[in-house]
Amino acid sequence: MPDTTTSSSEARAADIFRGGGEMGALMQAYDWEKHPLGAPSQWPQSLQANIRLLLNSRFPMFIWWSGDFYMFHNDAYLPALGKKHPAALGASARDMWAEIWDEVGGIAETILQQGNSYYAENLLLYLERKGYNEETYWTFSYSPAFDDAGNVAGMFCACSEVTDSMLGQRRLNTLRETSDAMTPVYTLDQACQHTCDILARNTQDIPYCFIYLLNGSATEARLAGKAGSVAGAAIPDALNLSDLSASADSPFAEAIRRREPVVVDDSSSNTSLEPHAFFRDLPGRTVILPVHRPDHQQIIGFFVAGISSKLDYTADYQNFHRLITGQIATSIISIQAREAVMKQQETLHEMFQQAPVGITILRGPDHIIDLANPGVCEIWGRRQEDIIGRPVLEALPEVANQGVKQLLDDVFYTGIPFVANELPFEFMRNGKSDTVYLNFVYQPVRDAHGAITGIIAVAIDINEQVAARREIETMNKELMAINADLDNFVYSASHDLKAPISNIEGLMHALLDFLPNETLENPTVQRLTQMIHSSILRFKRALTDLTEVAKIQREAGDDVYMINLSDAVSEVLLDFESVIQNGAAIIELDMEEDLALQYSAKNLRSIVYNLVSNALKYHKPNQPPRLHISTTSGTDYITLSVRDEGLGMNLADESKIFSMFKRLHDHVEGSGIGLYIVKRIVENAGGKIEVESQPGEGATFRIFFKR
């Protein structure tokens, strides 16, 4: 009878590998009967459970079991094994990882003996997984693995390779150090050698390096910088590019032709190029990178660097070399630009010194003062010897919080000039802070290739002009105050004169009542009394108009609220209903619905009333008045238009149209003050009024109400 217990155990053991991917299949197919651990059905339940756990995890994990540290791992761990896969399965970790056992073996032994856990972060391990001693970094946790009796029988590990991150940080630090170190460098040779010295600090990525610069005709490259573990005799001080170009096996010639990096292997196994004599004494692999002028294809030099024997020359590694080459190119161009600026400064120096305005030339992103003529020194209150060669903010610390640095940076990095008029600055002059008003221009300075190398600033001290303008503004304020006083006077006078004229009118009526009938019937007396009566009425009307003018300023804003413009027009038209009917006037309305504005109600009514009144009043003889009233809404203004087909006017008299007591038509009554009131109301509220007209063609008045 079959042993069902054994069959069941074997079936359960086979289940532990199910769903485990490649490693699950390999474990399933492995001949465990010949392994010291024996068949899986005989393994402790705890080992089976742990293996099933790691096989179904996507995080790199492994188990080393027993005192021989037999290896179990999942698919996610395979990249860590490299060429050790698939032989690593079931092998002793002590043998398989012999190259790092000194680092990790003691830890594993301690865990097996004492049951302690261990955690490591960013640990450097040199692994023989790709056929060479590879530099790698790991973050991992070692934990004890227990058998079914609760004893420590192995070790469980969850790990993560962080090589790319660590290499990236190291290379980024090198790039940052190289960039920061370029600021104080002033010559090409200094820049190239200093770059090599900094790169030599990172021997893991750059075992050695050289920088060659081309001459003007691109026929020779001279050595400008070198560093690293190479014999100096193997490095020529100059390369004859004409001879190299004639050689078919020259990597330099290949780099020039391709304008791309060329890798040369000392064994010549990874390239079709035969190693040139230049490389015979250099260990390992070397890369030649052409140094291009930024934004151009022109080659200005070569960066030659060793490639680590402990790393693959991956895309990230290649990009690191390219970034270094870009920094070298930028430094070279920057230094060449400085030299070009210095030559320009020598040429322009004398002319600038004699200029009647303030001129300064600032160099580079730190805005170092290379030139400051007497005019700008007078504006700044500084001596030339105290500011030349210093950054602006260092020479003029008082402008640090006045926006100068931001303006200069914007011009330097965007290339867009900046123009300012009447801008105030505070300068420390003669031991005290002075406010100086300037008109000035910041103009970018470019080299022959269009690269921005600095800024030229031209400034004019306009303190006297500002003082004169302020004096005029003060006078204008005084005139406005006088106008306000006049308004008050007119307002008071118009009220004070009402009583005397009313008394005169009363005396006139008393006189008429006193005179006998025969006297009143005298034609001369009737004519005189009529003239006196008309004069009294005109005087009273003039006082009323003067009162209205004065009230415009005094009562502005007293009744401001949201007003529907269409409703306001309709209310005014009701006041003229009898005039419209008697004159058979035609009124056309084109009003936007629900168009409202914030305005004084009585002032808006006064505007509409005057415009409609004039349009009805000044129509052509024997022709009924015709009016078109419309509104439009714009971004800044709401516009009210009143157009008529009446008598029109000559716009040559436009100055009279809005003047007080000026009339262009005398066949109807009026004081000549209505349009003056309209214009003043509108302008006081921030609006404007326009008129279009021709004699005999009618007129159009447009009121622009400010939103």
C-alpha positions in Angstrom: 0.0 0.0 0.0 1.5 3.5 -1.0 2.9 5.7 1.7 0.3 8.5 1.5 2.1 10.5 4.2 5.3 10.7 2.2 3.4 11.5 -1.0 1.6 14.3 0.8 4.8 15.8 2.2 6.5 15.7 -1.3 3.4 17.5 -2.7 3.5 20.2 -0.1 7.3 20.6 -0.6 6.8 21.0 -4.3 4.2 23.8 -3.6 6.9 26.0 -2.0 8.5 26.6 -5.5 5.2 27.3 -7.3 4.9 30.9 -8.7 8.5 31.6 -7.9 9.5 32.7 -11.4 12.9 31.6 -12.8 14.4 30.7 -9.4 11.2 28.7 -8.5 11.6 26.7 -11.6 15.3 26.1 -11.0 14.7 25.0 -7.4 11.9 22.7 -8.6 14.3 21.1 -11.1 17.3 20.9 -8.8 18.4 17.5 -7.7 18.2 18.0 -4.0 18.6 14.3 -3.2 22.3 14.8 -4.0 22.6 18.0 -1.9 23.6 17.9 1.8 20.2 19.5 2.7 18.4 16.5 1.1 14.9 16.5 -0.4 12.6 19.6 0.2 10.1 17.3 1.9 12.7 16.8 4.6 13.4 20.5 5.1 12.1 22.2 8.2 8.7 23.8 7.8 10.3 27.2 8.7 12.8 26.9 5.8 10.0 26.0 3.4 7.9 28.9 4.5 10.8 31.4 4.2 11.7 30.1 0.7 8.1 30.4 -0.4 8.0 34.0 1.0 11.2 35.2 -0.8 10.3 33.5 -4.1 7.0 35.5 -4.2 8.6 38.8 -3.4 9.8 41.3 -5.9 12.3 42.8 -3.5 15.9 41.2 -3.6 16.1 38.6 -0.9 18.2 35.5 -0.1 18.6 32.9 2.7 21.9 31.3 3.7 21.0 28.0 5.5 23.0 25.9 8.0 26.6 26.4 9.1 27.7 26.0 5.4 25.4 28.9 4.4 23.7 27.2 1.5 22.2 29.8 -0.8 18.6 30.4 -1.7 17.4 33.6 -3.5 14.6 35.0 -5.7 14.6 36.5 -9.2 15.0 40.1 -7.9 18.4 39.1 -6.5 19.8 37.7 -9.8 21.4 41.1 -10.9 23.4 41.0 -7.8 24.8 37.5 -8.7 25.7 38.4 -12.3 27.8 35.5 -13.8 27.5 33.6 -10.5 24.0 32.6 -11.6 22.8 29.8 -11.8 25.7 28.1 -10.0 24.9 30.1 -6.8 21.8 28.1 -6.1 22.5 25.6 -3.3 26.2 26.6 -3.2 28.0 27.7 -0.1 28.0 31.5 0.3 31.5 31.1 1.8 32.8 29.8 -1.5 30.5 31.7 -3.9 31.3 35.1 -2.3 34.9 34.4 -1.4 35.9 37.9 -2.6 33.8 39.6 0.1 33.8 37.0 2.8 36.2 39.0 4.9 33.6 41.8 5.0 30.4 39.8 5.4 31.4 36.3 6.5 32.2 37.4 10.1 28.8 39.1 10.3 27.0 35.9 9.1 28.9 33.7 11.5 28.0 36.0 14.4 24.3 35.9 13.5 24.4 32.2 13.3 26.1 31.9 16.7 24.4 34.7 18.6 21.1 35.3 16.8 21.7 39.1 16.5 20.5 41.2 13.5 22.7 43.5 11.4 21.9 46.5 9.2 24.3 48.2 6.8 23.7 51.3 4.6 25.6 52.2 1.5 28.3 49.6 2.2 31.1 49.3 -0.4 31.7 45.7 -1.7 33.9 44.7 -4.6 32.1 41.8 -6.3 33.4 39.3 -8.9 30.1 39.0 -10.7 31.0 40.3 -14.2 34.4 38.9 -14.7 36.2 41.7 -12.9 36.5 43.2 -9.4 33.4 45.5 -9.6 32.8 48.5 -7.3 29.3 48.2 -5.8 27.3 49.6 -2.9 24.6 48.0 -0.9 22.0 48.7 1.8 20.9 45.5 3.5 19.6 43.8 6.7 20.8 40.4 8.0 18.3 38.6 10.3 18.5 35.2 12.0 16.4 32.4 10.3 15.0 29.8 12.7 14.3 26.1 12.3 11.1 24.4 13.6 12.6 24.1 17.0 13.2 27.8 17.3 17.0 27.5 17.0 19.0 29.8 14.7 19.7 27.7 11.6 20.5 30.3 9.0 20.4 33.9 7.9 17.7 35.9 6.0 18.6 39.0 4.0 16.6 41.8 2.3 18.9 43.9 0.3 19.0 46.8 -2.2 21.9 47.7 -4.6 22.5 51.5 -4.4 25.5 51.6 -6.6 24.0 54.0 -9.1 22.9 56.4 -6.4 26.3 56.4 -4.7 28.2 56.9 -8.0 25.7 59.7 -8.9 26.3 61.5 -5.7 30.1 61.2 -6.0 30.1 62.4 -9.6 27.7 65.3 -8.7 30.1 66.4 -6.0 33.0 66.4 -8.4 31.0 68.4 -10.9 30.0 70.9 -8.2 33.6 71.2 -7.0 34.8 71.8 -10.5 32.2 74.4 -11.2 32.8 76.3 -7.9 36.6 76.3 -8.4 36.3 78.0 -11.7 35.2 81.4 -10.3 38.6 82.7 -9.2 40.6 81.4 -12.2 41.9 84.0 -14.6 44.0 82.2 -17.3 43.4 79.3 -19.5 46.3 77.3 -18.2 45.3 77.9 -14.6 41.7 76.8 -15.4 42.8 73.6 -17.1 45.3 72.5 -14.5 43.0 73.4 -11.7 40.2 71.3 -13.3 42.6 68.3 -13.5 43.7 68.8 -9.9 40.1 68.7 -8.7 39.2 65.7 -10.9 42.2 63.9 -9.4 40.4 63.8 -6.1 37.9 61.4 -7.6 40.3 58.6 -8.7 37.5 56.0 -8.6 35.9 57.6 -11.7 38.9 59.4 -13.2 42.2 57.5 -12.6 44.0 60.1 -14.7 43.1 63.0 -17.1 44.6 65.5 -19.5 43.3 68.6 -21.2 44.6 69.7 -24.6 43.8 73.1 -26.2 43.8 73.7 -30.0 45.6 76.6 -31.5 43.9 79.1 -33.7 44.4 77.1 -36.9 43.5 73.8 -35.2 46.7 72.2 -36.4 48.2 71.6 -32.9 46.9 70.8 -29.5 49.0 71.8 -26.5 48.9 70.2 -23.1 47.3 72.6 -20.6 46.5 70.4 -17.7 47.2 66.9 -16.4 46.7 64.8 -13.3 46.6 61.2 -12.1 48.7 58.0 -11.8 50.6 58.1 -15.1 54.2 58.7 -16.0 54.8 62.2 -17.2 57.1 61.0 -19.9 54.2 59.2 -21.6 52.3 62.4 -22.1 53.4 64.7 -24.9 53.3 68.5 -24.4 51.9 69.0 -27.8 50.1 66.9 -30.5 50.6 67.7 -34.2 47.0 67.2 -35.4 48.1 67.3 -39.1 50.2 64.2 -38.5 47.5 62.5 -36.5 44.9 63.2 -39.1 47.0 61.5 -41.7 47.1 58.4 -39.5 44.2 56.1 -40.0 44.6 54.5 -36.6 44.7 57.8 -34.6 41.9 58.0 -32.0 42.3 61.8 -32.0 41.7 61.9 -35.7 38.7 59.7 -35.2 37.3 62.0 -32.4 37.7 65.0 -34.8 36.0 63.3 -37.6 33.1 61.9 -35.5 32.9 64.9 -33.1 32.0 62.3 -30.5 33.9 60.5 -27.7 36.2 57.7 -28.7 37.2 54.9 -26.2 40.6 53.3 -26.5 41.3 50.0 -24.8 44.9 49.1 -23.9 44.2 45.6 -25.2 42.4 46.9 -28.3 39.7 44.3 -27.7 36.8 46.7 -27.5 37.5 49.0 -30.4 38.4 48.7 -34.1 41.1 51.4 -33.6 44.7 50.3 -33.1 46.1 51.9 -30.0 48.1 55.0 -30.8 51.6 55.5 -29.3 50.0 58.1 -27.0 48.1 55.4 -25.2 50.7 52.6 -25.0 51.8 53.6 -21.5 48.3 54.3 -20.2 46.7 51.6 -18.1 43.2 50.2 -18.9 40.7 52.0 -21.0 40.9 55.7 -22.0 38.2 58.0 -23.5 38.9 61.0 -25.7 36.2 63.6 -25.6 36.2 66.6 -28.0 35.7 69.9 -26.2 33.2 71.9 -28.3 32.5 75.6 -28.1 29.1 75.9 -26.4 26.2 76.1 -29.0 28.8 75.4 -31.8 30.3 72.4 -33.5 33.8 74.0 -33.4 36.3 71.8 -31.5 38.5 73.9 -29.2 40.3 71.0 -27.4 40.3 67.5 -26.0 39.5 66.1 -22.6 41.3 62.7 -22.1 40.3 60.6 -19.1 41.0 57.2 -17.8 38.1 54.8 -17.2 37.8 52.9 -14.0 38.8 49.2 -14.2 36.2 48.5 -11.5 33.2 49.9 -13.3 31.2 49.4 -16.5 31.4 52.4 -18.9 27.7 52.9 -18.7 25.5 55.7 -20.1 25.7 57.5 -16.7 29.4 57.2 -16.7 29.6 58.6 -20.2 27.3 61.4 -19.4 29.5 62.3 -16.4 32.5 62.7 -18.7 30.4 64.7 -21.1 29.3 67.1 -18.3 32.9 67.6 -17.3 33.8 68.4 -20.9 30.9 70.9 -21.0 32.3 72.5 -17.8 35.7 72.7 -19.4 34.2 74.3 -22.5 32.3 76.8 -20.5 35.4 77.7 -18.4 37.5 78.2 -21.6 34.9 80.4 -23.3 34.4 82.4 -20.1 38.1 83.1 -19.7 38.4 83.9 -23.4 35.5 86.3 -23.0 37.2 87.9 -20.1 40.3 88.4 -22.1 38.2 89.9 -25.0 36.5 92.3 -22.6 39.8 93.4 -21.2 41.0 94.3 -24.7 37.8 96.2 -25.3 38.2 98.0 -22.0 41.6 99.1 -23.0 40.3 100.6 -26.2 37.3 102.3 -24.7 38.8 103.3 -21.4 40.0 106.8 -22.5 36.8 107.6 -24.3 34.7 106.5 -21.3 36.9 108.5 -18.9 36.0 111.7 -20.8 32.3 111.0 -21.2 29.9 113.6 -19.7 27.7 110.8 -18.2 28.3 108.1 -15.7 29.6 104.8 -17.3 30.6 101.5 -15.8 31.4 98.1 -17.2 30.6 95.0 -15.1 32.1 91.6 -15.8 30.6 88.2 -15.4 27.7 86.9 -13.3 29.1 88.5 -10.1 29.1 91.9 -11.9 32.7 92.8 -11.1 33.5 96.4 -11.8 36.1 96.6 -14.6 35.6 100.2 -15.4 34.1 103.2 -13.6 34.5 106.6 -15.2 34.6 109.9 -13.2 30.9 110.5 -13.9 29.7 107.3 -12.2 32.2 107.7 -9.4 30.7 111.1 -8.6 27.2 109.5 -8.7 28.3 106.7 -6.3 30.4 108.9 -4.1 33.4 106.6 -4.5 37.0 106.7 -5.7 38.1 104.6 -8.7 40.8 102.8 -6.7 38.3 101.8 -4.1 35.8 100.0 -6.4 37.7 98.7 -9.5 37.9 94.9 -9.5 35.2 94.4 -6.9 31.7 93.1 -7.3 29.0 95.8 -7.3 27.4 94.6 -4.0 30.8 94.6 -2.3 31.8 98.1 -3.6 28.3 99.5 -3.0 26.8 97.5 -0.1 24.1 100.1 0.5 22.3 99.0 -2.8 22.0 95.3 -1.7 18.4 95.8 -0.8 17.5 98.2 -3.6 16.9 95.6 -6.4 20.2 96.3 -8.2 21.4 92.7 -8.2 18.1 91.4 -9.6 18.1 93.9 -12.4 21.7 93.1 -13.3 21.1 89.4 -13.2 18.0 89.7 -15.4 20.0 91.6 -18.0 23.0 89.2 -17.8 21.0 86.0 -18.1 18.3 87.1 -20.5 20.2 89.5 -22.7 17.3 92.0 -22.6 18.5 95.6 -21.9 16.9 97.5 -19.0 16.0 101.2 -19.2 14.9 103.2 -16.2 13.8 106.8 -15.8 13.8 108.9 -12.7 14.6 105.9 -10.4 15.8 106.9 -6.9 18.8 105.2 -5.2 20.4 105.7 -1.8 24.2 106.1 -1.9 26.6 106.7 0.9 28.3 109.9 -0.2 30.6 111.9 2.0 29.7 109.9 5.0 25.9 110.3 4.7 23.1 108.7 2.8 22.0 110.7 -0.3 19.0 110.1 -2.5 20.1 110.3 -6.1 17.6 110.2 -9.0 18.9 108.5 -12.1 18.0 107.9 -15.7 20.1 104.8 -16.7 20.5 101.9 -19.1 21.8 98.4 -18.5 23.0 96.9 -21.8 24.4 93.4 -22.1 28.0 93.1 -23.4 28.6 90.2 -25.8 31.8 88.6 -27.3 32.4 87.9 -30.9 30.3 84.7 -30.7 27.3 86.4 -29.1 27.9 85.1 -25.6 27.0 87.6 -22.8 30.2 88.4 -20.8 29.0 91.4 -18.8 27.0 94.6 -18.6 27.6 98.2 -19.6 25.7 100.8 -17.6 25.2 104.4 -18.6 23.6 106.8 -16.0 22.7 110.4 -15.7 22.1 112.3 -12.5 18.8 114.1 -12.8 18.4 115.4 -9.2 18.1 119.0 -10.5 15.4 118.1 -13.0 13.5 116.2 -10.3 13.8 119.2 -7.9 12.4 121.5 -10.6 9.5 119.1 -11.4 8.6 118.9 -7.7 8.6 122.6 -7.5 6.1 122.7 -10.4 4.0 120.0 -8.7 4.0 122.1 -5.6 2.8 125.1 -7.6 0.1 123.0 -9.2 -1.1 121.9 -5.8 -1.3 125.5 -4.8 -3.2 126.4 -7.9 -5.6 123.6 -7.2 -6.1 124.9 -3.7 -6.8 128.4 -5.2 -9.3 126.8 -7.6 -11.0 125.1 -4.7 -11.1 128.5 -2.9 -12.6 130.1 -6.0 -15.2 127.3 -6.1 -16.1 128.1 -2.5 -16.2 131.8 -3.3 -18.6 131.2 -6.3 -20.7 128.9 -4.2 -20.9 131.4 -1.4 -21.4 134.5 -3.7 -24.2 132.7 -5.7 -26.0 132.2 -2.4 -25.3 135.6 -0.9 -26.5 137.4 -4.1 -29.9 135.6 -4.1 -31.3 137.7 -1.3 -30.4 141.2 -2.9 -31.8 140.1 -6.3 -35.0 138.8 -4.5 -35.3 142.2 -2.7 -34.9 144.0 -6.0 -37.6 141.8 -7.6 -39.9 142.5 -4.6 -39.3 146.3 -4.8 -40.1 146.1 -8.5 -43.4 144.4 -7.8 -44.1 147.0 -5.0 -43.4 149.9 -7.4 -45.7 148.5 -10.0 -48.4 148.1 -7.4 -47.9 151.7 -6.3 -47.9 153.3 -9.8 -51.3 154.5 -11.1 -52.8 152.7 -14.1 -52.3 155.5 -16.5 -48.6 155.4 -15.7 -48.3 151.7 -16.1 -50.1 151.9 -19.5 -47.5 154.3 -20.8 -45.5 152.4 -23.5 -42.2 153.7 -22.3 -42.9 152.6 -18.7 -44.0 149.2 -20.0 -40.9 148.7 -22.1 -38.6 149.7 -19.1 -40.4 147.4 -16.7 -40.2 144.6 -19.1 -36.5 145.2 -19.5 -36.0 145.2 -15.7 -38.0 142.0 -15.3 -36.0 140.2 -18.0 -32.7 141.4 -16.4 -33.8 140.1 -13.0 -34.7 136.7 -14.6 -31.3 136.4 -16.4 -29.5 137.3 -13.2 -31.4 134.7 -11.2 -30.7 132.1 -13.9 -26.9 133.0 -13.9 -26.8 132.6 -10.1 -28.5 129.2 -10.4 -25.9 128.0 -13.0 -23.0 129.3 -10.8 -24.4 127.5 -7.9 -24.6 124.3 -9.9 -21.0 124.7 -11.1 -19.7 125.1 -7.5 -21.7 122.1 -6.3 -20.0 119.8 -8.7 -16.8 119.8 -6.7 -18.3 120.3 -3.3 -20.8 117.4 -3.5 -18.7 114.9 -5.6 -19.3 111.4 -4.4 -22.1 112.2 -2.0 -24.6 109.8 -3.6 -22.4 107.2 -5.4 -23.9 103.7 -5.9 -24.5 101.2 -8.7 -26.8 102.7 -11.3 -28.4 101.0 -14.3 -27.5 103.2 -17.2 -30.6 102.3 -19.2 -32.9 103.2 -16.4 -31.2 106.5 -15.9 -31.6 107.4 -19.6 -35.3 106.4 -19.5 -36.0 108.6 -16.5 -34.5 111.6 -18.2 -36.5 110.9 -21.4 -39.7 111.0 -19.2 -38.8 114.6 -18.2 -38.8 115.5 -21.9 -41.9 113.6 -22.8 -44.0 116.7 -23.7 -41.1 118.3 -25.7 -40.7 115.0 -27.6 -44.4 114.8 -28.3 -44.9 118.4 -29.3 -41.8 118.4 -31.5 -42.5 114.9 -33.0 -39.0 113.9 -32.0 -37.7 110.5 -32.9 -35.7 108.7 -30.2 -33.8 105.5 -31.1 -32.3 103.5 -28.2 -29.6 100.9 -28.4 -28.8 100.2 -24.8 -27.1 97.1 -23.3 -29.3 95.4 -20.8 -28.2 95.4 -17.1 -25.3 97.7 -17.8 -24.5 99.4 -14.5 -21.8 101.6 -13.1 -20.7 103.0 -9.8 -21.6 106.7 -10.1 -23.2 109.8 -8.5 -26.9 109.6 -9.3 -27.5 113.3 -9.6 -24.3 113.8 -11.6 -25.2 111.0 -14.1 -28.7 112.5 -14.4 -27.1 116.0 -15.1 -24.9 114.5 -17.8 -27.8 112.7 -19.6 -30.1 115.7 -19.2 -27.7 118.2 -20.7 -26.9 116.0 -23.7 -30.5 115.1 -24.5 -31.6 118.7 -24.0 -29.0 120.0 -26.4 -29.9 117.3 -29.0 -33.6 118.3 -28.8 -32.9 122.0 -28.7 -30.5 122.4 -31.7 -32.4 120.6 -34.4 -32.8 121.8 -38.0 -35.6 124.2 -38.7 -38.8 122.6 -40.2 -37.4 119.1 -39.3 -38.3 117.1 -36.2 -35.4 116.2 -33.9 -33.9 112.7 -34.3 -31.7 111.2 -31.5 -29.8 107.9 -31.3 -28.7 106.9 -27.8 -26.5 103.9 -27.3 -24.2 102.3 -24.7 -21.2 100.0 -25.1 -19.1 98.1 -22.5 -15.3 98.0 -22.7 -12.4 96.8 -20.6 -11.6 100.2 -19.1 -14.7 102.3 -19.8 -18.5 102.2 -20.3 -19.4 104.5 -23.2 -22.6 106.5 -23.5 -23.2 108.0 -27.0 -25.8 110.6 -27.9 -26.1 111.3 -31.7 -28.4 113.9 -33.3 -29.1 115.0 -36.9 -29.3 118.7 -36.0 -27.4 121.8 -36.7 -24.0 120.4 -35.9 -21.0 122.7 -35.2 -17.5 123.5 -36.5 -14.9 121.6 -34.4 -12.5 124.5 -35.0 -14.6 126.1 -32.2 -14.1 123.0 -30.0 -12.3 125.1 -27.3 -15.5 127.1 -26.9 -17.9 124.0 -26.8 -16.9 123.1 -23.2 -16.2 126.6 -22.0 -18.4 128.5 -19.5 -21.0 130.9 -20.9 -20.0 130.1 -24.5 -22.8 129.5 -27.0 -22.5 128.5 -30.7 -26.2 128.9 -31.6 -28.3 131.9 -30.3 -31.7 131.2 -31.8 -32.8 129.4 -28.6 -32.4 130.3 -24.9 -29.5 128.9 -22.8 -26.8 130.0 -20.5 -23.9 128.3 -22.3 -22.9 126.4 -19.1 -24.4 122.9 -19.7 -21.5 121.3 -21.6 -19.0 122.9 -19.2 -20.8 121.2 -16.3 -20.9 117.8 -18.2 -17.2 117.9 -19.0 -16.2 118.8 -15.4 -18.4 116.1 -13.9 -17.0 113.5 -16.2 -13.3 114.4 -15.8 -13.6 114.7 -12.0 -14.8 111.1 -12.0 -11.8 109.9 -14.1 -13.7 109.8 -17.4 -13.5 111.7 -20.6 -15.7 113.3 -23.2 -15.4 113.3 -27.0 -17.4 115.0 -29.8 -17.7 114.5 -33.5 -19.6 117.0 -35.6 -19.8 119.0 -38.9 -22.0 122.0 -39.6 -25.3 120.9 -40.8 -24.6 117.2 -40.2 -25.5 116.9 -36.5 -23.2 115.9 -33.6 -22.2 112.9 -31.6 -21.2 113.2 -28.0 -19.4 110.2 -26.3 -19.1 110.0 -22.6 -16.5 107.5 -21.3 -17.3 106.4 -17.7 -14.3 104.9 -16.0 -15.0 101.5 -14.6 
